[in-house]
Amino acid sequence: MKITFEFDTSADGFSSDELLRVQKANDMAAFIFELEQKVRDWYRNRANEPLNEDNLREFVSMLYDKYGIDLDKLYP
């Protein structure tokens, strides 16, 4: 199966921000999946590594870098 998305860059309503969001959709889905897996792991193994704000912030920041997600560019 092949799906093609077309964007008319010369149209009045064209938004490069929307195009970037479509291009990063797979990375954002992978980001969410990996974050969910880590939170489940933290929940199951609470004694080994507690889930706290610092751990979560560090992990989310690492995922942003790993998947090249820049929220300031995606949602200006």
VEXRO-951869 format. One record per residue (C-alpha): residue number from 0; residue in one letter; x, y, z. Coordinates in steps of 0.05 Angstrom, whole numbers, padded with zeros to 5 digits. Example, Ala and Ser with C-alpha at 12.3 -4.5 7.8 and 13.67 -1.06 7.14 Angstrom:
2
  seq  type       X       Y       Z
    0     A   00246  -00090   00156
    1     S   00273  -00021   00143
***
This chain:
76
  seq  type       X       Y       Z
    0     M   00000   00000   00000
    1     K   00026   00069  -00017
    2     I  -00001   00134   00010
    3     T   00020   00202  -00018
    4     F   00008   00268   00016
    5     E   00009   00330  -00027
    6     F   00018   00400  -00003
    7     D   00006   00460  -00049
    8     T   00060   00506  -00025
    9     S   00035   00562  -00069
   10     A  -00036   00561  -00039
   11     D  -00057   00619   00005
   12     G  -00073   00573   00064
   13     F  -00007   00535   00062
   14     S   00028   00530   00129
   15     S   00099   00505   00134
   16     D   00085   00491   00207
   17     E   00031   00441   00188
   18     L   00078   00408   00138
   19     L   00132   00400   00191
   20     R   00081   00369   00239
   21     V   00063   00317   00186
   22     Q   00136   00302   00174
   23     K   00149   00292   00248
   24     A   00086   00251   00263
   25     N   00122   00184   00263
   26     D   00177   00211   00309
   27     M   00124   00238   00356
   28     A   00088   00171   00357
   29     A   00153   00135   00373
   30     F   00167   00187   00427
   31     I   00099   00173   00460
   32     F   00108   00098   00455
   33     E   00176   00100   00488
   34     L   00152   00147   00542
   35     E   00094   00102   00558
   36     Q   00140   00041   00563
   37     K   00186   00078   00610
   38     V   00130   00101   00655
   39     R   00102   00030   00659
   40     D   00172   00005   00676
   41     W   00179   00058   00731
   42     Y   00111   00038   00758
   43     R   00127  -00037   00759
   44     N   00197  -00027   00790
   45     R   00184   00029   00838
   46     A   00238   00006   00887
   47     N   00294   00006   00835
   48     E   00287   00076   00807
   49     P   00232   00121   00834
   50     L   00191   00163   00786
   51     N   00200   00235   00805
   52     E   00198   00301   00768
   53     D   00273   00304   00756
   54     N   00276   00233   00727
   55     L   00217   00246   00683
   56     R   00243   00313   00657
   57     E   00311   00282   00642
   58     F   00279   00224   00604
   59     V   00232   00268   00564
   60     S   00290   00315   00546
   61     M   00330   00255   00522
   62     L   00271   00232   00479
   63     Y   00263   00301   00449
   64     D   00336   00298   00428
   65     K   00333   00226   00405
   66     Y   00274   00238   00359
   67     G   00293   00309   00338
   68     I   00229   00339   00365
   69     D   00231   00415   00376
   70     L   00164   00438   00403
   71     D   00182   00511   00390
   72     K   00187   00496   00316
   73     L   00126   00450   00314
   74     Y   00080   00497   00352
   75     P   00107   00568   00345
***
